[in-house]
Amino acid sequence: KAYCQIAFGFVTCNGCSKAKKNSWKIMKIGIVTIYNVPNYGAILQAYSLAEYLRREGHEVVLFNVDSPKRHPYIYKLKRLFKLGFIDKFQQRNYPAITSNLNEEVDIYMVGSDQVWNIEITQADYDKYFLAFALHNRKVSYAASFGNNEWDFPSKRNEIRGFLSAFKYITVREEMGVNILKDEFNMKGNCVLDPCFLLGGNDFLFGKIIESKKILVSYKLSYDRFYDLELRKLGKMLGCKVNRLRYKYVSSLPNCKDLNVGYCDVEEWLYSIASASYVVTDSFHGMVFSILFKKQFVIFPLNPKRSSRIDDLLKKLNMLHRKVYSWNDANNLFGSAPIDYSIVHERLSILRQKSICELQNMLS
């Protein structure tokens, strides 16, 4: 198996082309990713990739490729409630952000998250395939198609043309490797989500005091039945329930499912890190449960987009943490604790392999 061994500032790997960290060329890297949205996972994956590259000595800039919104006043209202909570985090932790797509960089990098899911990127999809960038400088790190299969056959030839200009392609899921091969006749390697490039302690911005009586829930959308069952589970476990996303406005026009209950990014991280149990339907809720070594279960939200969850759990031999009933969740919490010494040993190998791919990409 190809994996890196990192020690004393050196990286060696039977798949890596570089051995000395200090021999790498310091570059200016421009990242295109989904970052300015009310989603903790998107915010933190963007931070993680940029932060890892900056720690390696590179200069990093984030390209803002979003088109102007069609309903500016509604967008401003939503930003007030949905995006204001991330502004301070971005100001403190993000690299420079530019809307100038002509700004010259050494490498154009797209990823991670669902940057190649046209359902999400919509009219800007070509920018997330780096159509604007110089052809000999394009790479992807942990890009994701989002879905289990390619749903846009009419765009196949156009996307194949975009991808053919890439120097190096890595994707986040094995399903993405299959889509590249079957739909576009392209080769790509699978790497971890960039949040795993850093360690759990890298996301803690204050002292964490773990409580043995907290059940944290992070759900991407409101569900009354889910909320009722969550309360029951909390009672069975003898835990106080902390919902990380639960206040919605449904009566205002054009504001369906508008969430006004967002906490700061640091508080979101702190809540998971200090919990005893975590229940989530979010991929990144699961990612940070693993990084913080939490006892967790995940309910799949959308089977069509479950490959990212299944892929990671399978690699870590944790598929049993994906549940479909509240009885299963209670039984797992009560009788099958996660042995994180084994999980993080597997994770370390996957992380080292992903770092190796990233070093090869930059070399």
Secondary structure as the mmCIF struct_conf table of DSSP 4:
data_model
#
loop_
_struct_conf.conf_type_id
_struct_conf.id
_struct_conf.beg_label_comp_id
_struct_conf.beg_label_asym_id
_struct_conf.beg_label_seq_id
_struct_conf.end_label_comp_id
_struct_conf.end_label_asym_id
_struct_conf.end_label_seq_id
STRN STRN1 GLN A 5 ALA A 7
TURN_TY1_P TURN_TY1_P1 PHE A 8 GLY A 9
STRN STRN2 PHE A 10 THR A 12
TURN_TY1_P TURN_TY1_P2 ASN A 14 GLY A 15
BEND BEND1 SER A 17 SER A 17
STRN STRN3 LYS A 20 LYS A 20
HELX_RH_3T_P HELX_RH_3T_P1 LYS A 21 SER A 23
BEND BEND2 TRP A 24 TRP A 24
HELX_LH_PP_P HELX_LH_PP_P1 LYS A 25 ILE A 26
STRN STRN4 LYS A 28 VAL A 32
BEND BEND3 ASN A 36 PRO A 38
HELX_RH_AL_P HELX_RH_AL_P1 TYR A 40 ARG A 55
TURN_TY1_P TURN_TY1_P3 GLU A 56 GLY A 57
STRN STRN5 GLU A 59 PHE A 63
HELX_LH_PP_P HELX_LH_PP_P2 ASP A 66 LYS A 69
BEND BEND4 ARG A 70 HIS A 71
HELX_RH_AL_P HELX_RH_AL_P2 PRO A 72 LYS A 78
HELX_RH_PI_P HELX_RH_PI_P1 ARG A 79 LEU A 83
HELX_RH_AL_P HELX_RH_AL_P3 GLY A 84 ASN A 93
STRN STRN6 ALA A 96 THR A 98
TURN_TY1_P TURN_TY1_P4 LEU A 101 ASN A 102
BEND BEND5 ASP A 106 ASP A 106
STRN STRN7 ILE A 107 VAL A 110
BEND BEND6 SER A 112 SER A 112
STRN STRN8 ASP A 113 ASP A 113
BEND BEND7 GLN A 114 GLN A 114
TURN_TY1_P TURN_TY1_P5 VAL A 115 TRP A 116
HELX_RH_AL_P HELX_RH_AL_P4 ILE A 118 THR A 121
HELX_RH_3T_P HELX_RH_3T_P2 GLN A 122 ASP A 124
HELX_RH_AL_P HELX_RH_AL_P5 TYR A 125 TYR A 128
TURN_TY1_P TURN_TY1_P6 PHE A 129 PHE A 132
BEND BEND8 ALA A 133 ALA A 133
HELX_RH_3T_P HELX_RH_3T_P3 HIS A 135 ARG A 137
STRN STRN9 LYS A 138 ALA A 143
BEND BEND9 ASN A 147 GLU A 149
HELX_RH_3T_P HELX_RH_3T_P4 PRO A 153 LYS A 155
HELX_RH_AL_P HELX_RH_AL_P6 ARG A 156 LEU A 163
TURN_TY1_P TURN_TY1_P7 SER A 164 ALA A 165
STRN STRN10 PHE A 166 VAL A 171
BEND BEND10 ARG A 172 GLU A 173
HELX_RH_AL_P HELX_RH_AL_P7 GLU A 174 PHE A 184
STRN STRN11 ASN A 189 CYS A 190
HELX_RH_3T_P HELX_RH_3T_P5 PRO A 194 LEU A 197
BEND BEND11 LEU A 198 LEU A 198
HELX_RH_3T_P HELX_RH_3T_P6 GLY A 200 PHE A 203
BEND BEND12 GLY A 206 GLY A 206
TURN_TY1_P TURN_TY1_P8 LYS A 212 LYS A 213
STRN STRN12 ILE A 214 TYR A 218
BEND BEND13 LEU A 220 SER A 221
HELX_RH_AL_P HELX_RH_AL_P8 ARG A 224 LEU A 237
TURN_TY1_P TURN_TY1_P9 GLY A 238 GLY A 238
STRN STRN13 LYS A 240 ARG A 243
BEND BEND14 LEU A 244 ARG A 245
STRN STRN14 TYR A 248 VAL A 249
BEND BEND15 SER A 251 LEU A 252
TURN_TY1_P TURN_TY1_P10 PRO A 253 ASN A 254
TURN_TY1_P TURN_TY1_P11 LYS A 256 ASP A 257
STRN STRN15 LEU A 258 ASN A 259
HELX_LH_PP_P HELX_LH_PP_P3 TYR A 262 ASP A 264
HELX_RH_AL_P HELX_RH_AL_P9 VAL A 265 ALA A 273
TURN_TY1_P TURN_TY1_P12 SER A 274 SER A 274
BEND BEND16 SER A 276 SER A 276
STRN STRN16 TYR A 277 THR A 280
BEND BEND17 ASP A 281 ASP A 281
HELX_RH_AL_P HELX_RH_AL_P10 PHE A 283 LEU A 291
TURN_TY1_P TURN_TY1_P13 PHE A 292 LYS A 293
STRN STRN17 GLN A 295 ILE A 298
BEND BEND18 LEU A 301 LEU A 301
HELX_RH_3T_P HELX_RH_3T_P7 PRO A 303 ARG A 305
HELX_RH_AL_P HELX_RH_AL_P11 SER A 307 LYS A 315
TURN_TY1_P TURN_TY1_P14 LEU A 316 ASN A 317
HELX_RH_3T_P HELX_RH_3T_P8 LEU A 319 ARG A 321
STRN STRN18 LYS A 322 LYS A 322
BEND BEND19 TYR A 324 SER A 325
HELX_RH_AL_P HELX_RH_AL_P12 TRP A 326 SER A 335
HELX_RH_AL_P HELX_RH_AL_P13 TYR A 340 LEU A 362
#
